[in-house]
């Protein structure tokens, strides 16, 4: 689209001017509204699954549009009385830094997975920083106004401090709440069973000891995917061409695997 992607604008690709803070607030509202529409879709909710600045396109008026709906999933309610919409998957899909930690741990995707991704996007709108470690950076500085304000993108103009603090605090509180939920879920209803399917390397067909995400969005054991990439330019799972041969350690999944092994 005319103004490229949100990622392009936040990173000021081709020396484009920085987006003012009020446009960033508006874009956050537009994307949240789009997710509400998808999640309330009938007859089945739609989960985007790969929400990130690179998949948010901007027209000449900087009105945002969601792209890459191809990864989206329509899911059924578990039962007629359930208020949860979930889907158990065998392989994780999405972009690492934006993937809900609960989804990485359990392989269960729900609309809440998109909400987590939106939280990361909002933090990027405010800071114009890489998603890597952004939640931790905000958690470490939010109690100190000077350090907290140093994270904001000064090129966006004079930020309204109260609204910005509210946005970031809500994201951090949400992140902490999910940690509590994770612990609660781990402490009840645990029965002996085999490993979760997303702990299994698609190439080796066994539990990974060093999970890494490839450019296709799937996670493999490091040595196995490195061997594959030496001789192939396509995804082992989809057989489609890979945009690059970079791999990134999936630390969240590694921790989940270690926790599962220690509980056996």
Backbone torsions as a table, in degrees:
resi	resn	phi	psi	omega
1	UNK	NA	170.2	-168.7
2	UNK	-54.4	-41.9	-175.6
3	UNK	-100.7	12.5	177.9
4	UNK	73.7	-155.1	-179.3
5	UNK	-98.4	164.5	176.2
6	UNK	-61.5	-36.0	177.7
7	UNK	-61.3	-43.3	177.9
8	UNK	-58.0	-44.3	-176.2
9	UNK	-71.6	-39.7	179.0
10	UNK	-66.5	-36.6	179.1
11	UNK	-87.3	-1.2	179.4
12	UNK	52.6	50.4	176.8
13	UNK	-61.1	140.2	-178.3
14	UNK	59.0	31.1	176.1
15	UNK	58.6	32.9	175.5
16	UNK	-69.5	150.5	-178.7
17	UNK	-66.7	152.1	178.7
18	UNK	-66.4	146.6	178.2
19	UNK	-78.3	134.3	176.2
20	UNK	-67.3	156.8	-174.5
21	UNK	-59.4	-35.9	-176.1
22	UNK	-69.5	-30.0	175.0
23	UNK	-69.1	-35.5	179.0
24	UNK	-66.8	-40.3	176.8
25	UNK	-62.2	-42.5	-178.6
26	UNK	-64.0	-42.6	179.8
27	UNK	-62.9	-40.8	177.3
28	UNK	-59.5	-41.9	178.7
29	UNK	-65.3	-42.6	-178.9
30	UNK	-63.0	-43.2	-179.0
31	UNK	-68.4	-40.2	176.8
32	UNK	-61.4	-40.6	178.9
33	UNK	-64.9	-39.4	178.7
34	UNK	-63.5	-39.5	178.8
35	UNK	-66.4	-39.8	177.0
36	UNK	-58.8	-42.8	179.0
37	UNK	-60.8	-46.6	-179.6
38	UNK	-64.2	-44.6	-175.5
39	UNK	-71.2	-21.6	178.4
40	UNK	-97.9	7.0	-176.8
41	UNK	-60.5	144.6	177.9
42	UNK	-115.2	144.8	5.8
43	UNK	-82.4	-10.0	-178.3
44	UNK	-132.6	142.2	176.3
45	UNK	-62.9	151.4	177.7
46	UNK	-115.1	127.9	177.0
47	UNK	-106.6	125.8	-175.4
48	UNK	-66.9	-49.2	173.3
49	UNK	82.3	-13.3	179.8
50	UNK	-143.9	47.8	180.0
51	UNK	-74.6	124.4	178.8
52	UNK	-164.5	162.7	-178.2
53	UNK	-56.7	-31.7	179.5
54	UNK	-67.5	-19.9	179.2
55	UNK	-103.7	14.0	175.6
56	UNK	-113.5	108.8	-176.9
57	UNK	-96.0	150.5	-177.3
58	UNK	-122.3	132.6	176.8
59	UNK	-85.3	-170.9	-174.5
60	UNK	-66.8	-18.2	176.0
61	UNK	-99.7	9.0	-178.9
62	UNK	64.0	27.1	170.8
63	UNK	-79.2	131.3	-172.2
64	UNK	-88.8	147.3	177.7
65	UNK	-134.9	136.0	177.6
66	UNK	-80.2	132.9	179.1
67	UNK	-114.0	173.0	174.6
68	UNK	60.5	46.8	175.6
69	UNK	-72.6	-5.8	-178.1
70	UNK	-59.6	-26.2	178.4
71	UNK	-85.8	-5.6	-174.5
72	UNK	-63.3	154.6	-178.8
73	UNK	-129.7	132.6	171.5
74	UNK	-95.0	128.9	-174.7
75	UNK	-126.2	152.9	178.0
76	UNK	-94.3	153.2	170.9
77	UNK	-65.6	144.3	180.0
78	UNK	-60.6	-40.3	175.7
79	UNK	-156.6	171.3	-172.4
80	UNK	-62.8	-29.8	-177.1
81	UNK	-94.7	-5.2	-174.9
82	UNK	-75.5	142.4	175.2
83	UNK	-100.6	1.5	-179.0
84	UNK	-104.7	139.5	175.4
85	UNK	-116.0	110.4	-173.4
86	UNK	-136.0	160.6	178.0
87	UNK	-145.7	128.0	176.4
88	UNK	-88.4	126.1	-177.0
89	UNK	-115.8	157.4	177.9
90	UNK	-94.5	-22.9	178.9
91	UNK	-135.7	135.9	-179.9
92	UNK	-75.0	141.2	179.3
93	UNK	-130.6	141.4	178.6
94	UNK	136.1	-171.3	179.5
95	UNK	-107.6	127.7	-164.7
96	UNK	-45.2	-56.1	-172.9
97	UNK	-66.7	-14.9	-177.4
98	UNK	-105.5	-0.2	-177.1
99	UNK	-81.8	130.2	177.0
100	UNK	-55.3	124.6	-179.8
101	UNK	-56.4	-34.4	178.5
102	UNK	-65.2	-38.4	177.1
103	UNK	-63.9	-41.2	178.5
104	UNK	-64.9	-36.8	-176.1
105	UNK	-76.2	-39.9	-171.8
106	UNK	-109.4	-18.6	-174.4
107	UNK	77.6	7.0	-179.5
108	UNK	-98.0	122.6	-179.4
109	UNK	-107.4	144.3	179.1
110	UNK	-150.5	173.4	176.2
111	UNK	-55.2	-27.0	179.3
112	UNK	-63.3	-24.2	177.2
113	UNK	-63.7	-40.9	175.8
114	UNK	-65.4	-36.8	-179.0
115	UNK	-64.5	-39.7	176.3
116	UNK	-60.6	-46.5	179.2
117	UNK	-59.9	-40.6	178.3
118	UNK	-61.0	-39.3	178.0
119	UNK	-59.4	-42.0	177.9
120	UNK	-65.6	-41.2	178.1
121	UNK	-60.9	-41.5	179.7
122	UNK	-63.1	-41.8	177.4
123	UNK	-61.7	-36.8	177.4
124	UNK	-70.1	-36.5	176.5
125	UNK	-59.6	-37.9	-177.1
126	UNK	-80.0	-35.7	-173.3
127	UNK	-104.8	-22.8	-174.0
128	UNK	58.2	33.4	-180.0
129	UNK	-109.6	165.7	177.0
130	UNK	-61.8	149.7	178.9
131	UNK	-71.0	-15.5	-176.6
132	UNK	-66.8	115.1	177.2
133	UNK	71.6	12.6	-173.5
134	UNK	-67.3	-36.7	179.2
135	UNK	-63.3	-42.6	179.4
136	UNK	-64.1	-40.2	179.5
137	UNK	-60.7	-43.0	-179.6
138	UNK	-68.4	-41.7	178.8
139	UNK	-58.8	-37.5	-176.6
140	UNK	-74.3	-23.1	-173.4
141	UNK	-111.1	-12.1	-169.8
142	UNK	-67.5	-19.3	179.3
143	UNK	-83.8	-11.0	-179.3
144	UNK	-119.9	115.0	-174.9
145	UNK	-57.3	-43.0	-177.1
146	UNK	-63.8	-47.1	179.5
147	UNK	-68.2	-37.6	179.9
148	UNK	-62.6	-46.3	-179.3
149	UNK	-66.8	-26.8	179.6
150	UNK	-66.3	-20.3	178.2
151	UNK	-77.4	-25.8	-175.2
152	UNK	-65.4	149.4	177.0
153	UNK	-77.5	104.7	-175.6
154	UNK	-65.6	-21.0	-178.8
155	UNK	-72.3	-9.4	-179.1
156	UNK	-83.0	-6.5	-178.8
157	UNK	102.9	-162.5	-178.2
158	UNK	-84.8	106.1	-177.6
159	UNK	-71.6	142.4	169.9
160	UNK	-76.7	104.8	-167.7
161	UNK	-58.8	-42.9	-174.7
162	UNK	-63.2	-43.6	-179.8
163	UNK	-66.8	-39.8	-178.5
164	UNK	-66.9	-43.4	178.6
165	UNK	-62.0	-40.0	179.0
166	UNK	-61.1	-45.6	179.9
167	UNK	-57.8	-48.9	-175.4
168	UNK	-72.3	-38.2	179.9
169	UNK	-63.1	-41.5	178.4
170	UNK	-60.9	-40.5	179.2
171	UNK	-63.3	-44.5	-178.8
172	UNK	-66.8	-42.1	178.5
173	UNK	-61.1	-39.9	178.3
174	UNK	-62.1	-43.3	179.7
175	UNK	-61.3	-43.5	180.0
176	UNK	-66.8	-38.3	179.7
177	UNK	-61.4	-41.9	-179.3
178	UNK	-66.1	-30.0	175.9
179	UNK	-64.2	-40.6	177.6
180	UNK	-64.4	-44.3	178.8
181	UNK	-60.1	-42.7	179.0
182	UNK	-57.7	-46.5	-178.8
183	UNK	-62.9	-40.7	180.0
184	UNK	-64.2	-43.2	-179.7
185	UNK	-66.0	-32.9	179.9
186	UNK	-72.2	-24.7	-173.1
187	UNK	-90.3	-9.0	-178.3
188	UNK	-126.3	151.8	171.9
189	UNK	64.7	23.4	-178.2
190	UNK	-85.2	123.1	179.0
191	UNK	-125.5	148.0	179.3
192	UNK	-58.9	133.9	179.6
193	UNK	-162.1	174.2	175.8
194	UNK	-73.3	175.6	-178.8
195	UNK	-67.4	147.6	172.5
196	UNK	-55.5	143.8	-173.3
197	UNK	-60.9	-30.4	-178.2
198	UNK	-80.2	-0.4	171.3
199	UNK	-82.8	-11.8	-174.8
200	UNK	-89.0	130.5	176.7
201	UNK	-70.2	127.7	179.7
202	UNK	-60.2	-24.1	-179.0
203	UNK	-89.4	-45.0	-175.1
204	UNK	-88.5	-20.4	-178.3
205	UNK	62.1	32.4	173.6
206	UNK	-145.6	168.4	-176.3
207	UNK	-60.0	134.5	-178.8
208	UNK	-76.8	143.4	173.5
209	UNK	-107.4	-12.2	176.4
210	UNK	-147.1	73.9	-175.5
211	UNK	-67.8	135.8	178.7
212	UNK	-137.8	143.3	179.3
213	UNK	-92.3	130.2	176.3
214	UNK	-95.4	178.0	-175.7
215	UNK	-67.5	-13.4	177.4
216	UNK	-85.5	-1.9	179.1
217	UNK	88.9	-5.2	179.6
218	UNK	-94.0	155.7	-178.2
219	UNK	-105.8	134.9	-178.4
220	UNK	-133.8	164.3	170.0
221	UNK	-69.3	137.6	-172.6
222	UNK	-52.7	-53.7	-176.4
223	UNK	-61.3	-38.9	-178.2
224	UNK	-66.2	-44.7	-178.1
225	UNK	-72.9	-32.3	176.2
226	UNK	-64.2	-42.6	176.9
227	UNK	-61.8	-42.3	179.6
228	UNK	-62.4	-45.0	-175.0
229	UNK	-69.9	-20.6	177.3
230	UNK	-65.6	-27.3	-175.0
231	UNK	-119.2	-5.4	-175.0
232	UNK	-135.3	150.3	176.2
233	UNK	-112.6	10.4	-176.8
234	UNK	-118.5	165.1	177.8
235	UNK	-74.0	134.7	176.4
236	UNK	-65.2	-24.5	-176.6
237	UNK	-91.1	-49.6	-174.6
238	UNK	-96.5	-18.2	-176.4
239	UNK	66.8	15.5	177.1
240	UNK	-92.2	154.1	179.2
241	UNK	-59.8	140.2	177.9
242	UNK	-89.5	138.3	178.6
243	UNK	-67.0	-27.1	176.7
244	UNK	-160.0	176.8	-178.8
245	UNK	-112.0	22.6	178.5
246	UNK	-76.0	146.5	173.7
247	UNK	-130.4	152.6	-176.7
248	UNK	-134.6	131.1	-179.8
249	UNK	-58.5	131.6	177.7
250	UNK	-95.4	84.4	-173.3
251	UNK	-66.5	-35.9	-179.9
252	UNK	-64.0	-45.6	179.3
253	UNK	-67.3	-37.0	177.6
254	UNK	-58.9	-44.8	179.2
255	UNK	-62.7	-39.9	179.3
256	UNK	-64.5	-40.0	179.0
257	UNK	-65.5	-42.9	179.1
258	UNK	-62.8	-40.0	178.3
259	UNK	-63.9	-42.2	179.4
260	UNK	-63.7	-42.8	-179.7
261	UNK	-64.1	-39.8	-178.0
262	UNK	-70.4	-21.2	-178.2
263	UNK	-87.5	-8.9	-176.8
264	UNK	-72.5	NA	NA
